[in-house]
Amino acid sequence: MGITKYNKGGIDWGIETKDFEFHSLEELDKNMKKAKVDHVRLYGLFINPKSQYGASPVAIIEDGYINLPNHMVEQVQAILQDAEVVEDIKAGKCGIKPRTYEDEKHGKGTLYSAEFCDIIE
């Protein structure tokens, strides 16, 4: 393949994202509860290097981007470097779901994180 593989600047996930907007995990959680689903299909991931709070991970779902918490940067970077998992995402075998937790350490109340899941059909 050679050096030309580095020209794209990232992984081509094969999904048109031109009109996508960014959404929070909280919004995703509310929408999933309305739809009565426990996960959504993951179409891709990337690291946004220019977010307001530094490098931030982002999930691509069917109709938009989901901002992930900064504590997931290393996890997303590891996924992006795992060719087998990248192929599973492209094949529609991976999902994502919000997870809530209480921030007892800093008193910020309910916060959101995400979990990845395998989709077996």
C-alpha positions as CSV (number, residue, x, y, z in Angstrom):
1,M,0.0,0.0,0.0
2,G,2.8,2.4,0.7
3,I,2.8,5.9,2.1
4,T,-0.3,7.0,0.2
5,K,-2.4,5.4,2.9
6,Y,-1.6,8.4,5.2
7,N,-3.2,10.9,2.8
8,K,-6.7,10.7,4.1
9,G,-6.0,11.8,7.6
10,G,-8.2,9.2,9.2
11,I,-10.2,6.1,8.6
12,D,-12.8,6.1,5.8
13,W,-15.8,4.7,7.5
14,G,-17.9,4.6,4.3
15,I,-20.7,6.8,5.7
16,E,-21.8,10.2,4.4
17,T,-21.6,12.6,7.4
18,K,-21.9,16.0,5.6
19,D,-25.1,17.1,7.3
20,F,-24.4,15.5,10.7
21,E,-24.7,17.5,13.9
22,F,-23.1,16.9,17.3
23,H,-25.2,15.5,20.1
24,S,-24.5,14.6,23.8
25,L,-24.7,11.2,25.4
26,E,-27.6,12.6,27.5
27,E,-29.6,13.3,24.3
28,L,-28.7,9.9,22.9
29,D,-29.9,8.3,26.2
30,K,-33.2,10.1,26.1
31,N,-33.8,9.2,22.4
32,M,-33.0,5.6,23.0
33,K,-35.4,5.4,26.0
34,K,-38.1,6.9,23.8
35,A,-37.4,4.3,21.1
36,K,-37.1,1.5,23.7
37,V,-33.7,0.3,22.4
38,D,-30.6,-0.6,24.5
39,H,-27.9,0.3,21.9
40,V,-27.4,2.0,18.6
41,R,-25.1,0.8,15.8
42,L,-21.7,2.3,15.7
43,Y,-20.6,3.5,12.3
44,G,-17.2,4.9,13.2
45,L,-15.1,6.8,15.7
46,F,-12.6,9.6,15.6
47,I,-10.7,12.0,17.8
48,N,-11.6,15.7,17.4
49,P,-8.3,17.5,18.1
50,K,-9.9,21.0,18.2
51,S,-12.7,20.7,20.7
52,Q,-13.2,23.3,23.4
53,Y,-11.6,21.1,26.0
54,G,-8.7,19.6,24.0
55,A,-8.8,16.3,22.1
56,S,-12.2,14.7,22.4
57,P,-13.5,11.3,21.2
58,V,-16.5,11.2,18.9
59,A,-18.8,8.3,17.9
60,I,-20.5,8.3,14.5
61,I,-24.0,6.8,14.7
62,E,-26.7,6.5,11.9
63,D,-27.8,10.1,12.0
64,G,-25.2,12.2,13.8
65,Y,-22.1,12.5,15.9
66,I,-22.1,11.7,19.7
67,N,-19.6,13.6,21.8
68,L,-17.9,11.1,24.2
69,P,-16.2,12.1,27.5
70,N,-12.5,13.0,27.4
71,H,-11.7,10.1,29.7
72,M,-12.4,7.8,26.7
73,V,-9.7,9.3,24.4
74,E,-7.2,6.5,25.1
75,Q,-9.8,3.8,24.7
76,V,-10.9,5.3,21.3
77,Q,-7.3,5.6,20.2
78,A,-6.7,2.0,21.0
79,I,-9.9,1.0,19.0
80,L,-8.7,3.0,16.0
81,Q,-5.4,1.2,16.0
82,D,-7.1,-2.3,16.1
83,A,-7.6,-3.3,12.5
84,E,-9.9,-6.2,13.5
85,V,-12.2,-4.0,15.5
86,V,-12.2,-1.3,12.8
87,E,-13.4,-4.0,10.3
88,D,-16.1,-5.1,12.7
89,I,-17.3,-1.5,13.0
90,K,-17.4,-1.2,9.2
91,A,-19.3,-4.5,9.0
92,G,-22.0,-3.2,11.4
93,K,-21.0,-5.6,14.2
94,C,-20.5,-3.0,16.9
95,G,-22.8,-0.8,19.0
96,I,-22.7,1.9,21.6
97,K,-24.9,2.7,24.5
98,P,-24.9,5.5,27.2
99,R,-24.1,4.7,30.8
100,T,-24.9,7.0,33.7
101,Y,-23.0,7.3,36.9
102,E,-23.1,9.6,39.9
103,D,-20.2,11.9,40.5
104,E,-19.8,11.6,44.2
105,K,-16.2,12.8,44.2
106,H,-16.9,16.3,42.7
107,G,-20.6,16.6,43.4
108,K,-21.6,17.1,39.7
109,G,-24.6,14.8,40.0
110,T,-25.4,12.4,37.1
111,L,-22.8,12.1,34.4
112,Y,-22.7,10.1,31.2
113,S,-20.1,7.8,29.7
114,A,-20.5,5.1,27.0
115,E,-20.1,1.4,26.6
116,F,-19.3,-0.4,23.4
117,C,-21.1,-3.7,22.6
118,D,-21.0,-6.4,20.1
119,I,-24.0,-6.8,17.8
120,I,-24.9,-10.3,17.0
121,E,-27.6,-10.8,14.5
